[in-house]
Amino acid sequence: MRNIIFRAKGRDGEGWQEGYYWRTNETTYCFKEDYERNPDNTKHYILFDRMTDWGLPNHKYRMDIEPETLCQYTGLTDKNGRKLWEHDIVQAWSEGSCAVGEVRQRIDGLWIIFPAWQGNEFWGLCPNDKGKTTVEVIGNIFDNPDLLYQQNCCFPRIRYRSIWTRSQMRITGAFSSLR
């Protein structure tokens, strides 16, 4: 069975916590007026455990989280072995082309670098046989949103295809970094 884990930031500035996501209603009311006074009684938690001592049961904890920071684990790791989470900002290289974007999941379940079309290429997250990818995590949209908007994240490189002539490359945009 596959473990589907999440991470999120604690509501009280507790930092990031990995674990299982739990969404629950704090209480059930009898009267309509109670719901009007308390329109949202939904609580969001990350459940996790901590070791106590060898051979003893682990302690179970829950952390109240900011639900807008909830990120699902993709099941993949970057080239350095770090876990890839939804909403991470990654940098990727492929045959001399570069892309920087946010990790997102499409409707069909494929994890992609968003925006998925950069430099006339589709940037999906395709792991090797060990579950690693060629991307590198450089931040996330909650702690480092400015990384998505920096112009010089990827140094311009020329895509070289020896079978193309210079005029064909100009037409396809392969020399766009030289203009």
GROMACS elastic network, one bead per residue, 0.5 to 0.9 nm:
[ bonds ]
;  ai    aj funct       b0    kb
    3    20     6  0.89940   500
    3    75     6  0.88751   500
    4    19     6  0.87872   500
    4    20     6  0.74018   500
    4    72     6  0.74346   500
    4    73     6  0.69035   500
    4    74     6  0.85732   500
    4    75     6  0.83198   500
    5    18     6  0.69737   500
    5    19     6  0.54261   500
    5    20     6  0.52086   500
    5    21     6  0.72520   500
    5    71     6  0.87163   500
    5    72     6  0.61903   500
    5    73     6  0.57517   500
    5    74     6  0.88716   500
    6    17     6  0.82818   500
    6    18     6  0.56690   500
    6    19     6  0.55086   500
    6    20     6  0.58021   500
    6    21     6  0.61853   500
    6    46     6  0.76019   500
    6    70     6  0.67567   500
    6    71     6  0.54645   500
    6    73     6  0.56910   500
    6    85     6  0.81524   500
    6    86     6  0.89902   500
    7    16     6  0.64565   500
    7    17     6  0.52909   500
    7    19     6  0.62078   500
    7    20     6  0.79315   500
    7    21     6  0.80080   500
    7    46     6  0.72390   500
    7    69     6  0.79684   500
    7    70     6  0.58655   500
    7    71     6  0.53397   500
    7    72     6  0.66182   500
    7    73     6  0.76498   500
    7    85     6  0.81431   500
    8    15     6  0.80271   500
    8    16     6  0.54100   500
    8    17     6  0.57359   500
    8    18     6  0.69401   500
    8    19     6  0.88329   500
    8    21     6  0.89701   500
    8    45     6  0.88162   500
    8    46     6  0.73358   500
    8    65     6  0.62546   500
    8    66     6  0.68652   500
    8    67     6  0.72486   500
    8    68     6  0.82620   500
    8    69     6  0.51557   500
    8    71     6  0.62227   500
    8    72     6  0.89757   500
    9    12     6  0.85634   500
    9    13     6  0.71722   500
    9    14     6  0.67707   500
    9    15     6  0.51577   500
    9    17     6  0.64217   500
    9    63     6  0.89919   500
    9    64     6  0.86492   500
    9    65     6  0.56618   500
    9    66     6  0.59414   500
    9    67     6  0.82132   500
    9    68     6  0.89265   500
    9    69     6  0.60394   500
    9    70     6  0.74699   500
   10    13     6  0.54884   500
   10    15     6  0.56112   500
   10    16     6  0.64371   500
   10    17     6  0.72569   500
   10    45     6  0.87434   500
   10    46     6  0.87086   500
   10    63     6  0.64100   500
   10    64     6  0.58622   500
   10    66     6  0.60789   500
   10    69     6  0.89659   500
   11    14     6  0.68773   500
   11    15     6  0.85683   500
   11    63     6  0.81153   500
   11    64     6  0.57758   500
   11    66     6  0.51629   500
   11    67     6  0.88306   500
   12    15     6  0.83612   500
   12    64     6  0.79726   500
   12    65     6  0.80621   500
   12    66     6  0.89014   500
   13    16     6  0.88079   500
   14    17     6  0.82331   500
   14    63     6  0.86654   500
   14    65     6  0.89416   500
   17    46     6  0.71236   500
   17    47     6  0.88801   500
   17    48     6  0.82116   500
   17    63     6  0.79344   500
   17    65     6  0.89077   500
   18    21     6  0.89689   500
   18    46     6  0.70275   500
   18    47     6  0.80582   500
   18    48     6  0.71135   500
   19    46     6  0.55339   500
   19    47     6  0.53255   500
   19    49     6  0.82593   500
   20    45     6  0.81215   500
   20    46     6  0.53555   500
   20    47     6  0.50168   500
   20    48     6  0.66988   500
   21    44     6  0.74374   500
   21    45     6  0.59211   500
   21    47     6  0.63836   500
   21    70     6  0.84601   500
   22    43     6  0.82296   500
   22    44     6  0.59229   500
   22    45     6  0.51165   500
   22    46     6  0.61609   500
   22    47     6  0.70241   500
   22    62     6  0.89422   500
   23    42     6  0.69456   500
   23    43     6  0.58257   500
   23    45     6  0.64007   500
   23    46     6  0.88823   500
   24    27     6  0.87591   500
   24    41     6  0.84653   500
   24    42     6  0.56337   500
   24    43     6  0.53897   500
   24    44     6  0.66232   500
   24    45     6  0.83892   500
   25    28     6  0.72257   500
   25    40     6  0.84721   500
   25    41     6  0.55792   500
   25    43     6  0.59775   500
   25    44     6  0.88298   500
   26    41     6  0.54799   500
   26    42     6  0.59405   500
   26    43     6  0.62844   500
   27    41     6  0.68944   500
   27    42     6  0.85005   500
   28    35     6  0.88424   500
   28    41     6  0.86520   500
   29    32     6  0.76358   500
   29    33     6  0.88865   500
   29    34     6  0.61572   500
   29    35     6  0.66949   500
   30    33     6  0.87546   500
   30    34     6  0.73988   500
   30    35     6  0.86172   500
   31    34     6  0.55004   500
   31    35     6  0.70457   500
   32    35     6  0.52802   500
   32    36     6  0.63953   500
   32    37     6  0.88628   500
   33    37     6  0.62413   500
   33    38     6  0.85739   500
   34    37     6  0.51681   500
   34    38     6  0.61196   500
   34    39     6  0.81244   500
   35    39     6  0.51122   500
   35    40     6  0.78533   500
   35    41     6  0.84858   500
   36    39     6  0.53239   500
   38    41     6  0.63257   500
   40    43     6  0.86724   500
   43    64     6  0.74629   500
   43    65     6  0.83894   500
   43    67     6  0.88362   500
   44    63     6  0.84043   500
   44    64     6  0.60342   500
   44    65     6  0.58350   500
   44    66     6  0.73773   500
   44    67     6  0.62579   500
   45    62     6  0.59564   500
   45    63     6  0.53072   500
   45    65     6  0.54818   500
   45    66     6  0.85558   500
   45    67     6  0.82989   500
   46    61     6  0.83068   500
   46    62     6  0.55214   500
   46    63     6  0.52997   500
   46    64     6  0.68299   500
   46    65     6  0.68339   500
   47    60     6  0.73136   500
   47    61     6  0.57828   500
   47    63     6  0.65921   500
   48    59     6  0.85057   500
   48    60     6  0.59393   500
   48    61     6  0.53614   500
   48    62     6  0.62474   500
   48    63     6  0.82034   500
   49    58     6  0.60529   500
   49    59     6  0.53697   500
   49    61     6  0.56889   500
   49    62     6  0.84102   500
   50    58     6  0.54581   500
   50    59     6  0.52906   500
   50    60     6  0.66391   500
   50    61     6  0.77388   500
   51    54     6  0.78056   500
   51    56     6  0.80800   500
   51    57     6  0.74594   500
   51    59     6  0.64404   500
   52    55     6  0.86771   500
   52    56     6  0.64853   500
   52    57     6  0.69461   500
   52    58     6  0.54800   500
   52    59     6  0.65142   500
   53    56     6  0.55009   500
   53    57     6  0.78328   500
   53    58     6  0.78176   500
   54    57     6  0.84332   500
   55    58     6  0.89786   500
   64    67     6  0.89771   500
   65    68     6  0.86711   500
   65    69     6  0.79412   500
   65    70     6  0.80965   500
   66    69     6  0.57552   500
   66    70     6  0.72850   500
   67    70     6  0.53275   500
   68    71     6  0.87067   500
   69    87     6  0.87246   500
   69   142     6  0.70757   500
   70    86     6  0.84651   500
   70    87     6  0.88917   500
   71    85     6  0.60462   500
   71    87     6  0.64829   500
   71    88     6  0.86031   500
   72    75     6  0.89842   500
   72    84     6  0.89489   500
   72    85     6  0.57596   500
   72    86     6  0.53031   500
   72    87     6  0.85435   500
   73    76     6  0.77013   500
   73    83     6  0.72907   500
   73    84     6  0.63158   500
   73    86     6  0.62989   500
   74    77     6  0.81793   500
   74    83     6  0.78604   500
   74    84     6  0.58606   500
   74    85     6  0.56184   500
   74    86     6  0.66588   500
   74   103     6  0.89150   500
   74   105     6  0.86083   500
   74   111     6  0.72314   500
   75    83     6  0.74766   500
   75    84     6  0.71722   500
   75    85     6  0.82481   500
   75   131     6  0.75350   500
   76    81     6  0.88341   500
   76    82     6  0.85200   500
   76    83     6  0.61720   500
   76    84     6  0.55637   500
   76    85     6  0.82353   500
   76   125     6  0.84531   500
   76   126     6  0.88466   500
   76   127     6  0.68549   500
   76   130     6  0.89858   500
   76   131     6  0.53412   500
   76   132     6  0.59240   500
   76   133     6  0.71148   500
   77    80     6  0.75593   500
   77    81     6  0.52262   500
   77    82     6  0.51968   500
   77    84     6  0.51292   500
   77    85     6  0.87633   500
   77   127     6  0.81753   500
   77   131     6  0.63636   500
   77   133     6  0.62505   500
   77   135     6  0.85830   500
   77   136     6  0.88542   500
   78    81     6  0.53025   500
   78    82     6  0.54261   500
   78    83     6  0.65078   500
   78    84     6  0.62822   500
   78    90     6  0.87451   500
   78   127     6  0.89504   500
   78   131     6  0.87105   500
   78   132     6  0.56049   500
   78   133     6  0.51203   500
   78   134     6  0.62932   500
   78   135     6  0.53476   500
   78   136     6  0.52686   500
   78   137     6  0.65765   500
   79    82     6  0.75196   500
   79   132     6  0.60485   500
   79   133     6  0.56528   500
   79   134     6  0.51773   500
   79   135     6  0.59148   500
   79   136     6  0.59028   500
   79   137     6  0.86279   500
   80   132     6  0.84976   500
   80   134     6  0.89282   500
   80   135     6  0.87735   500
   80   136     6  0.70480   500
   80   137     6  0.85959   500
   81    84     6  0.89458   500
   81   132     6  0.70596   500
   81   133     6  0.89827   500
   82   136     6  0.84364   500
   82   137     6  0.75686   500
   83   137     6  0.86471   500
   84    87     6  0.88935   500
   84    88     6  0.68401   500
   84    90     6  0.88577   500
   84   103     6  0.79722   500
   84   136     6  0.89377   500
   84   137     6  0.72880   500
   85    88     6  0.55946   500
   85   103     6  0.70808   500
   85   104     6  0.87160   500
   85   140     6  0.87488   500
   86    89     6  0.88597   500
   86   102     6  0.77269   500
   86   103     6  0.51434   500
   86   104     6  0.55389   500
   86   105     6  0.74046   500
   86   111     6  0.84566   500
   86   140     6  0.87401   500
   87   102     6  0.54220   500
   87   103     6  0.50356   500
   87   104     6  0.62538   500
   87   139     6  0.89935   500
   87   140     6  0.58143   500
   87   141     6  0.59081   500
   87   142     6  0.80936   500
   88   101     6  0.82283   500
   88   102     6  0.55757   500
   88   103     6  0.54163   500
   88   104     6  0.84089   500
   88   137     6  0.66263   500
   88   138     6  0.77112   500
   88   139     6  0.58986   500
   88   141     6  0.63610   500
   88   142     6  0.87518   500
   89   100     6  0.70448   500
   89   101     6  0.54574   500
   89   103     6  0.63784   500
   89   113     6  0.83831   500
   89   136     6  0.85046   500
   89   137     6  0.59398   500
   89   138     6  0.57477   500
   89   139     6  0.50566   500
   89   141     6  0.65086   500
   89   144     6  0.82703   500
   89   145     6  0.84689   500
   89   147     6  0.74468   500
   89   148     6  0.72616   500
   90    99     6  0.81404   500
   90   100     6  0.56685   500
   90   101     6  0.56784   500
   90   102     6  0.63470   500
   90   103     6  0.71359   500
   90   113     6  0.75150   500
   90   135     6  0.61866   500
   90   136     6  0.53496   500
   90   138     6  0.54736   500
   90   139     6  0.70807   500
   90   140     6  0.81845   500
   91    98     6  0.72289   500
   91    99     6  0.57730   500
   91   101     6  0.68081   500
   91   113     6  0.88595   500
   91   134     6  0.89178   500
   91   135     6  0.56033   500
   91   136     6  0.53377   500
   91   137     6  0.65957   500
   91   138     6  0.68390   500
   91   153     6  0.80012   500
   91   154     6  0.78671   500
   92    97     6  0.81993   500
   92    98     6  0.56402   500
   92    99     6  0.52725   500
   92   100     6  0.64578   500
   92   101     6  0.87008   500
   92   113     6  0.87955   500
   92   123     6  0.84478   500
   92   134     6  0.64656   500
   92   136     6  0.64841   500
   92   154     6  0.88810   500
   93    96     6  0.62845   500
   93    97     6  0.55435   500
   93    99     6  0.66228   500
   93   134     6  0.72280   500
   93   135     6  0.70876   500
   93   154     6  0.88850   500
   94    97     6  0.52023   500
   94    98     6  0.65241   500
   94    99     6  0.85967   500
   94   134     6  0.83626   500
   95    98     6  0.85286   500
   95   159     6  0.71308   500
   95   160     6  0.85638   500
   96   156     6  0.88605   500
   96   157     6  0.59768   500
   96   158     6  0.67039   500
   96   159     6  0.56686   500
   96   160     6  0.79921   500
   97   118     6  0.89861   500
   97   119     6  0.71800   500
   97   121     6  0.85899   500
   97   154     6  0.86573   500
   97   156     6  0.80698   500
   97   157     6  0.65599   500
   97   158     6  0.76355   500
   97   159     6  0.66414   500
   98   118     6  0.81804   500
   98   119     6  0.77908   500
   98   153     6  0.88539   500
   98   154     6  0.58214   500
   98   155     6  0.78216   500
   98   156     6  0.79320   500
   98   157     6  0.80067   500
   99   113     6  0.80532   500
   99   115     6  0.89218   500
   99   116     6  0.89500   500
   99   117     6  0.89859   500
   99   118     6  0.63279   500
   99   119     6  0.77506   500
   99   123     6  0.76998   500
   99   153     6  0.85650   500
   99   154     6  0.69774   500
  100   113     6  0.74988   500
  100   114     6  0.82006   500
  100   115     6  0.85019   500
  100   118     6  0.86533   500
  100   147     6  0.84905   500
  100   148     6  0.69490   500
  100   153     6  0.71061   500
  100   154     6  0.73655   500
  101   112     6  0.89498   500
  101   113     6  0.52642   500
  101   114     6  0.50966   500
  101   115     6  0.62377   500
  101   116     6  0.81371   500
  101   147     6  0.87112   500
  101   148     6  0.62880   500
  102   112     6  0.80537   500
  102   113     6  0.53872   500
  102   114     6  0.50044   500
  102   115     6  0.74002   500
  102   140     6  0.76321   500
  102   141     6  0.74082   500
  102   148     6  0.77148   500
  103   111     6  0.67589   500
  103   112     6  0.57651   500
  103   114     6  0.61300   500
  103   125     6  0.85144   500
  103   140     6  0.89690   500
  104   110     6  0.84432   500
  104   111     6  0.57039   500
  104   112     6  0.55301   500
  104   113     6  0.63692   500
  104   114     6  0.63011   500
  105   108     6  0.79490   500
  105   109     6  0.57835   500
  105   110     6  0.56615   500
  105   112     6  0.61500   500
  105   113     6  0.87290   500
  106   109     6  0.52857   500
  106   110     6  0.54029   500
  106   111     6  0.63281   500
  106   112     6  0.71540   500
  107   110     6  0.74942   500
  110   124     6  0.73716   500
  110   125     6  0.77569   500
  111   124     6  0.62332   500
  111   125     6  0.56423   500
  111   126     6  0.82474   500
  112   115     6  0.81235   500
  112   116     6  0.62192   500
  112   122     6  0.86810   500
  112   123     6  0.61048   500
  112   125     6  0.53028   500
  112   126     6  0.86743   500
  113   116     6  0.52803   500
  113   117     6  0.85823   500
  113   122     6  0.86838   500
  113   123     6  0.56196   500
  113   124     6  0.59752   500
  113   125     6  0.69285   500
  114   117     6  0.77622   500
  114   118     6  0.88834   500
  114   123     6  0.79004   500
  114   124     6  0.88350   500
  115   118     6  0.67916   500
  115   122     6  0.89513   500
  115   123     6  0.81391   500
  116   121     6  0.78740   500
  116   122     6  0.54456   500
  116   123     6  0.50569   500
  116   124     6  0.69208   500
  117   120     6  0.61495   500
  117   121     6  0.54352   500
  117   123     6  0.63995   500
  118   121     6  0.55295   500
  118   122     6  0.67433   500
  118   123     6  0.73636   500
  119   122     6  0.84319   500
  119   173     6  0.85349   500
  119   174     6  0.87289   500
  120   172     6  0.89122   500
  120   173     6  0.86448   500
  123   126     6  0.88318   500
  125   133     6  0.67745   500
  125   134     6  0.85052   500
  125   135     6  0.80836   500
  126   131     6  0.84957   500
  126   132     6  0.83208   500
  126   133     6  0.62753   500
  126   134     6  0.84772   500
  127   130     6  0.72962   500
  127   132     6  0.50292   500
  127   134     6  0.78850   500
  128   131     6  0.53413   500
  128   132     6  0.55178   500
  128   133     6  0.62782   500
  128   134     6  0.87263   500
  129   132     6  0.74923   500
  130   133     6  0.88389   500
  132   135     6  0.86187   500
  133   136     6  0.82108   500
  137   140     6  0.80350   500
  138   144     6  0.86896   500
  138   147     6  0.80629   500
  139   142     6  0.85571   500
  139   143     6  0.70321   500
  139   144     6  0.57332   500
  139   145     6  0.82070   500
  139   147     6  0.74856   500
  140   143     6  0.57408   500
  140   144     6  0.55135   500
  140   145     6  0.67612   500
  140   147     6  0.83512   500
  141   144     6  0.54094   500
  141   146     6  0.80143   500
  141   147     6  0.80540   500
  141   148     6  0.79069   500
  142   145     6  0.59991   500
  143   146     6  0.88985   500
  144   147     6  0.58546   500
  144   148     6  0.81901   500
  145   148     6  0.60288   500
  145   149     6  0.76998   500
  146   149     6  0.53617   500
  146   150     6  0.64852   500
  147   150     6  0.54904   500
  147   151     6  0.89003   500
  147   153     6  0.76984   500
  148   151     6  0.84820   500
  148   153     6  0.85280   500
  149   153     6  0.87849   500
  150   153     6  0.60599   500
  151   154     6  0.77550   500
  152   155     6  0.61603   500
  152   156     6  0.83664   500
  154   157     6  0.84642   500
  156   177     6  0.57426   500
  156   178     6  0.84701   500
  157   175     6  0.88110   500
  157   177     6  0.69421   500
  158   174     6  0.65071   500
  158   175     6  0.61958   500
  158   176     6  0.82213   500
  158   177     6  0.69167   500
  158   178     6  0.81863   500
  159   169     6  0.88293   500
  159   174     6  0.57656   500
  159   175     6  0.75270   500
  160   163     6  0.89594   500
  160   164     6  0.83597   500
  160   169     6  0.87725   500
  160   174     6  0.78001   500
  161   164     6  0.57466   500
  161   165     6  0.86633   500
  161   169     6  0.85808   500
  162   165     6  0.77474   500
  164   167     6  0.81051   500
  164   168     6  0.59766   500
  164   169     6  0.64398   500
  165   168     6  0.52442   500
  165   169     6  0.63721   500
  165   170     6  0.87831   500
  166   169     6  0.51123   500
  166   170     6  0.62793   500
  166   171     6  0.87777   500
  166   175     6  0.86008   500
  167   170     6  0.50474   500
  167   171     6  0.63002   500
  167   172     6  0.87698   500
  168   171     6  0.51155   500
  168   172     6  0.62625   500
  168   173     6  0.85564   500
  168   174     6  0.85215   500
  169   172     6  0.51774   500
  169   173     6  0.59782   500
  169   175     6  0.62165   500
  169   176     6  0.89072   500
  170   173     6  0.51832   500
  170   174     6  0.60943   500
  170   175     6  0.56864   500
  170   176     6  0.73517   500
  171   174     6  0.77737   500
  171   175     6  0.87526   500
  172   175     6  0.81727   500
  172   176     6  0.87381   500
  173   177     6  0.84689   500
  174   177     6  0.76958   500
  175   178     6  0.54881   500
  175   179     6  0.71253   500
  176   179     6  0.55620   500
